[in-house]
Amino acid sequence: MDDRQLTRALASLGQPTRFAIFRCLVAEGWARGGMHAGEVARATGRSHGMTAVHLKELERAGLVLSANNGHATFFQPDVPALADLAASLGAALGLGLAEDCAPPADTAVAGSPRQGAGAPA
């Protein structure tokens, strides 16, 4: 996932209602093979129309897949995209390299958890 896709996905999840809808899809929709917008709306306590708008935005951000089944559209999380998001975010933040980012012990800020025996006051 490139930086543009990563920031779009994170921005999409940064909206609280959209995050709640996505969390519902991950918790319930994935195991059920998808949920239609009305089910998501009921499960999250949102209106059907607003839920549909947020689901489409999650789909545009590449986090949700949709499939038409007759007259209803079913949505589910794109699990490989979610795994890619997590891996890309970790890589962008340099996770696994935390020891390279930590300041030396002698630069601990007074009152910080790092201040202790041997750290300057």
Residue pairs with C-beta under 8 A, 6 or more apart in sequence:
1 9
1 81
1 84
1 85
1 87
1 88
3 92
5 62
5 88
6 85
6 88
6 89
6 92
8 61
8 62
9 61
9 62
9 63
9 81
9 85
10 85
10 89
11 61
12 18
12 57
12 58
12 60
12 61
12 63
13 19
13 22
13 61
13 63
15 54
15 57
17 44
17 46
17 50
17 54
18 54
18 57
18 58
20 44
20 46
21 40
21 44
21 46
21 51
21 54
21 55
21 58
22 58
22 63
22 64
22 77
24 35
24 40
24 43
24 44
25 35
25 40
25 58
25 64
25 75
25 76
25 77
26 77
26 82
28 35
28 43
29 35
29 40
29 75
29 76
29 77
30 76
30 77
30 79
33 74
33 76
34 67
34 74
34 75
34 76
35 43
35 74
35 75
35 76
36 72
36 73
36 74
36 75
37 48
37 51
37 52
37 55
37 73
37 75
38 48
38 51
40 46
40 51
40 55
40 75
41 47
41 48
41 50
41 51
44 51
46 54
55 64
55 66
55 75
58 64
58 75
59 65
59 66
59 75
62 78
62 81
63 77
63 78
63 81
63 82
63 85
64 75
64 76
64 77
64 78
65 75
65 76
65 77
65 78
66 73
66 74
66 75
67 73
67 74
68 74
90 96
94 100
94 101
105 114
105 118
105 119
106 119
106 120
108 114
108 115
108 116
108 119
108 120
109 115
110 121
115 121
